[in-house]
Amino acid sequence: MDLIISVLGLLAALVVEDVRCQGVYAPPSVRIIHSGHACNVDEERHTERVYIIREGETLELTCLVTGHPRPQIRWTKTAGSVTDRFQDSSVFNETLHIAKILRTQGGRYYCKAENGLGSPAIKSIRVDVYYLDDPIVTVHQSIGEAKEQFYYERTVFLRCVANSNPPVRYSWHRGREVLTQGSDKGVEIYEPFFTQQGETKILKLKNLRPQDYANYSCIASVRNVCGIPDRSVIFRLTNKTASPSIKLLVEDPIVVNPGQTVSLVCITTGGEPPPLLTWITTNDSLPQRSQVKGGTLTLPAISSEEAGVYSCVASNNVGNPAKKSTTIVVRSLKKGRFWITPDPYHNDDNIQIGREVKISCQVEATPPEELTFSWLKNGRALRSSERMVITQTDPDISPGTTNLDIIDLKFTDFGTYTCVAALKGGGIPEISIDVNISSTTVPPLFFSFLVPPNLTVPRGKSPLVAREGDTVELECLVSGKPKPIILWTRADKEAPMPDGSMQMETYDGVLRIVNVSREMTGSYRCQTSQFNGFNVKPREAVVELIVQYPPTVEPVFTEMRQGLGRPVVMTCRVLRAHPSRVLRFEWLLSNRLLHAGAFDAHKDETEYTIRNLNRDGWGEYTCNVINEAGAGKCTFQVTGKAFAPEFYYDTYSPVWQNRPRVFGFKLQWTQMNPNAVDRIVAYRLGLRQMGLQRWWEQEIPVDGPINKGELMTHNLTELIKPESYEVRLTPITRFGEGDSTVRIVTYTAPINPHLREFHCSFEEELICMFTQDRNDDFNWTRHSAATRDTKYTPNTGPSADRSGSKQGFYMYIETSRPRKEGDQARLVSPQFNVAPKNPYSITNPPAYCFGFFYHMYGKHIGTLNALLKQKGQTTATADSPVWSLTGNQGDRWKQAKVSIHPTSSFQVVLEGVRGPGIEGDIAVDDVTLEEGECRDPPPNLSSMSPPPSSHIWLLCVAAVMTLLQGQR
């Protein structure tokens, strides 16, 4: 008797409010469930789940995860084709929701869950988006003359194409007559090739007859898959049917000035049906400001970037489109340059009195044929003469170039020569280029007319030392006539300049850098421009820039959590600095100096130790490492705050209810790094009903230390159905409150296969832990009458759930295509445990009553089976059905009950078998499992259950006898 009392006491201890377990940390596992507007979810070769949805519907995939700490979930997508680039459309949420899905959003979706334990868990599902576009009919005709005969053969081809998924099928009609191969000798229907869009049906009308002039209809169909209706197009063939012709009412080319408004007019001159006019350009898209009205394209305030070829295209799906083009040329002048021959800076070829000098001037002009040049000397017009010869270079050799040849150079030729470039049409500013020939004297009969450039770096300007954040000026002194532009580049490495470009220009030789940074340290090259008017070798110089900056240290900020009486070691490490010689360091606590000294030149770090942490030691510690440029700072927040609790989301059946309007919730959690700080003495629990402001708080005491991975439980009671609650949990130590964790508690129908009664109405997405069998042909679908589109499969399926609610959910099999007769879908329950066998005189296994409501309405209804799957069996090797029913049972819900007698842990399986057609949807709802034989089972059911067994109360007798036997 004492043993019985001990066992009962042990059982009582398991139902107290605060229960602890060990080691609940677990790597993640995932599975994907679906909702939304799926047409079907199919298993493809049993290795890939395929979710079929119609374009424009809502895709909803939910990733159900287990694992502790709670895994982070991430959805990613790859495109449907293996050749497509990976597209990362990450969604950090359990549910992936895409409203009005597009065909381009089809592909494989991956759910990845990770919590730092083991490898990430990954599951995928392929989403196939179905669609059907309107078909397009194109017409082509050929006219052939037979030799030595006096007739013409006129053949017309009508081709029908539509984009679709799945592949489309076509049919042709002439008026109301259905055209098929062989139905009319003058008509041929053939398929010359197969495209990704499916079949391409061509209708051939050979040697047109009067009856061939009619309305032709092409009907495209995907056989009502996903409820996609057929689409059709009509083409009227007449004796006037002709391909389009057009005319442009503009010149070619059109030459305009920038800022002008240009209008291009295109008209149709033929074509039946009337052609549609569109405008295109070589840049694929028309300018953003362009305006199209009918056949007129208007380009307001045109710019040089909008110049190009513009084409008018006419199409009426007969023959080839007609296309006419014109070119718009926008006048411009730019990039003037000059050079002198011989080169005055070439030592072997000097300019001398009495010799010939040539000045060449070049510009870029659009259009080049409008380019004109004129020359001035000292501001006065210069005409071509025997000594001053003005010529224009052949455009094929050097376009946009003019030359001034000075024959037999004299002292009187010194002065400023100006080359002026202009366009004949006007409206564009002229470009003027000045060339100065000076009278500087050199040794006898040799004169230098230009001063070559020279570059020097001023004394004290290299190397240039600055501090990070300063404004610096790099300087190169430049001289010469004409004074060249200076180009600046990095000399020590391939790196961009401070403005992000690879090269910068200055006119005065000074490069100004604002807010200089450490990355700008290095060598900078200053160089004379190569386009300074002469073929002269560039001059260059180098300026060194040294940027000093304070030490870069780590950690910049770190939090150190520690309990009282324990040591704390803080280390501040120097990563880099300039100058690299660090002068000193100082440690502070809340601006109070703790320790300071010179930095050891052989070390790159400094350390501060608290040997015995007390309450005064909590706070913010800073370490300043100082050099000539400033200080780098490490910050350490030393605290006794406890880490946040980790809510446990894998609690089996956390919800229970013992009164109609309230429910309870089993709240479970573990403590992150419980030994990092002082012992947690309590938790502060906050509870707030969603939508309200007021928090209810209480403390949950903790007795004894908490181990890592230890699962703690607290039961929340008196929660109002069906409200949701925000729960906040905060650990408390001697330091005070630690980090809080928040979660939402939502009411769901209780699920516990180990209780005396199991009930599932499929109201929640978890569907009471039912799963889809992976070895069947297709899946059961969770739906409600409010969300199910009955136009997909009319005249079958329920109009409400078992209770009559259109908002309530149920499970059903969708028997539309691509389902075939005999296809099976199996829904498998969670696993149920049976009471242990009684070794004394009880020979029959325990009995359970398995019940459910079914709806089998439609002229193509197949079969609904209920099976018992026991431990060690698969659905394929399960016993024969314990219940079965075939055929139309009317548009109403009916109840089925059958007694089952498992001998080991077991699952029940609902198997739907597709009938001969699409009007064969079978639905189930309100599945129950109770201990004991079924009482008053519904009549007229095909029950194949074994004979009834003893009542469940005999199990209690077995349990008592087992205990008594143990006392002997």
C-alpha positions, 0 to 999 in steps of 0.5 A: 500500500505504501508503494501505491501512495508513493506512485500517486505522490509521484504523479501528483508532483508532475502536475504542479505549476512550476516544473523544471526539465533539463537540456531543451536546447535543440537545433532547428527543424522546419516544414512548410505548410501552405494556405492562400489561393492554391489551385493544387499542391502536388508531389513531383517524383516524391522529391519536390513539392509543387505549389500551383497558383493562378496569376493574380491570386494570393500566395501564402507559405508558412514555415513551421519551426521547432528548435530552442533558442527560437530559430531565426527564419529567412525566406529566399527565392531562386528563379524558375530556370537554372540559367536565371541569376539567383534573386535574393528576395529575403523575408525574415518572417514565418509567413511569406505573403505575396498578394496578386502574384505575378508569373515572374514570381514563380520559382523555388522558395526556400525556408531557412531556420537557424539558431546557432546549434547544428546546421541550419534547417532548410526546406523548399517548395516550388511555386508554379504560376499559371496564366493565359494571355489573349491569343494573337493572330498574324496573317501572311499571304503568298502569291505564286504564278504557275509556269505556262498557265494563266492563273495565280495561286493566292495562299493565306496563312493564319498563325495563332500564338498565346503565352501561357503556363501550362502549355496552351491548346488551340482550336480554329473556327470559321464563323460558327464552323469548327475547322479541323484537319480534313474537314475542308479540302481548302483548309490545312491545319498543321503545327510547324514547331513547338514553343515554350508557350505550347503549340503553334497552330497555323491555318492554311487557306490554299487558293482562296475561295469566296467562302474563305472570306469570313471571320476566323476565331482562334480559341486558346485553352489550358483546359480550365486548370486553376479555373482559367477560362478560355481566351479567343481572338477574331480576325476578319479576312476580306478581299481587302486584307493587306499589310500596312504601308506608311509615309513620314511627313518630315525630311531626313535628316532633320537638323535642329538647334538645342532647345527647339521643339521637334514634331515628327508626323507619320501617316498610314497610306494602306493596310486592312485592318487599319494599322496601329502606329508606334514610335521607337528610337535607337535607345529603345525607349523614347525620351521621358518628355516626349509626347505621342498623339496618334502618329505624331511624336513631339520632342519639346526642347530637344537636347544633344542627348536626344539626337538619333534615329527615330522610327515609325512602325505600323502593324496590323498583324498582316504581313510584316510591320511597316517601318520608316525612319528619320535621323534627328541631328542636334547642332553642337560645337565642342572640344577646341584644340590647336597645335603648331608645326614644327613643335617649338619644344622639340630640340631637333626641330626649332622654329626659325626666322625664314622658315615655314610655321603651321598652326592647326585648329580642330573642333568637334562639330555636328553636323560636320558639313555646316562647320566654317572657320575664320582666322584673325590676327590681333583681332583683325580678319585674316585672308588667305594670301601667298604668305598666309595660306588658309586651308581645311584638312580632308574630313576623312583624314582629320575631321573638323580641322583648319590650318594656317601656313605662314610661309617665310616667317618674319618679325612682323608675323609676331602676334596673337592668332585666333581660330574661330569655328562656327556653324552655318545654321547659326544659333550655336555659340562660336568657339575661339582659340588663341595662339600667341607667337611671342618675340623672345630672342634666343641665339642668332637667327633662332627665336622661341615664340612660346615658353614651355611649361615648368612644374615645381613644388614649393619648399616646405610643401612636400611632405605635407603633414596634416591631421585627419579632418583638416583642410589641406592644399597640395601645391605645384607651381606652374609656369609657361605660355600658354599656361597649361591645366594641371592634372592630379592623380595618385602616384603610389597606387591605383586609387580614386582621388578625394572626389571619387574620380581617377583624375582631377583638374586645377587651373592654378596648380593647387589641389584643395582637399576638405576633411582629409582622411587617413585613406588619403595618405600617399603620393600625388602626381601633378602633371601638365595637360597633354591637350595644352595646344602642343605636342610636348612631353608632359611635365610632372612633380610629386607631392607627399601627403601624410595624414596623422590620425588618433589611434584606432582601437578595439573594442570600441564598445563592449558590455561585460556582465559579471557577478559580485566578487568575481574578477573582471579583465578589460583589454584595450588593443591598438590596431593602427595609428599615425604617428604609430608611436603612442604617447600614453594611456589612461583608464577612467570610471565615470570620468574618475581617473583610475590609472594612467601611464606611458604606453609600452612600445613593444605592446599593442594593448593595455589592460585593467583588472578588477580583482574583486567586483563590488557594487561600486565597480559597476559602471562605464569604464573608458580607456583613452589611448593618446598620440599627437593626433588625438585619442582613441577610446575603448568603452567597457560597460561593466554590469550585473544585469542578467541576460534575457530569458529565452521563451520556449516555443515548442511546448507540446499543447500549451493551451488548455481550457477548463471553463467555456470562456477562459483558457490557460497557457503553459509558459516555458523558457530557459535562461540565457547564460545563467551563470554569467552573473549573480544567481537569479532570485526571481522573474518579474512577469508582465501580462497585457491584453492586446489592445489595452494599455494596462500591465498586470505584474507578479513575481515568480520566485526561483529556488536555487541556481538555474542550469544552462538549458534548464526548462522552467514553466509557469502556468498562465490562467484566467485568460479570456477566449479568444483574446491574445496577450503580450507577455514580458519576462524579466530576470531579477538578481542582486544587481536589479532587473536584467534584460526582458523578453516579450512574446505574444500568447494567442488562443488556439484550440487545445491539442493533446493526443495523450488526453482522454479525448482528442478533437480537431476542427482544423481552425488553426493553420497547424491543423492539430499536427496532422501531416500530409503523407509524402508517398501519396499522389496529392495533398489535402487542402485546408479551406473555408467557404469564405475563401474557397473559389467555387468557380474552380470546381462547381457542383461539388464540395461543401458550402460551409463547414460542419457547423454551418459557418462560412468562416469555419475551416475544413479539409478537402481534396481538390479533384480538378485537373491535373488529378487523375482517376484513382489518385490518392491523398492521405491525411495522417494524424499525430501519434497517439499512445495506448495504455500499457497491456495488462499482464493479468487476464486482460487479453483484448487491446484497448478500444478507441472511438474514431469519429469525423464528419464527411461531405461527399457531394458531386457526380464524380465522387470517389472513395473516402477511407479511414485507416489505422496505422500502428507503430512500425507501419507505413501508410502503404503497409497499414491494415485494410480500411477500418471504414470506407464509403464510395459515391455521391452522398448528397450536399450535406455533412454526415457523421462517421464513427468506428471503434479501433483497437490498436496494440501499440502507439498509432495514427489514424489516416484519412484517405481520399481517392479521386473519382472519374471526373472533376466534380468529386471533391471530398471534405472532412471536419471535426475529427475526434478520438475518444477512449472506449467503444463507440456508442450508437454509431451512425447508421448506414455506414460501411464499417469494417472495425474489429469486434468490440473489446472490454471497456477502458476501465479494465485498464485501471484494474490492470494498473492496480494489479501491476502495483500489487505485484511489485510488492511481492 
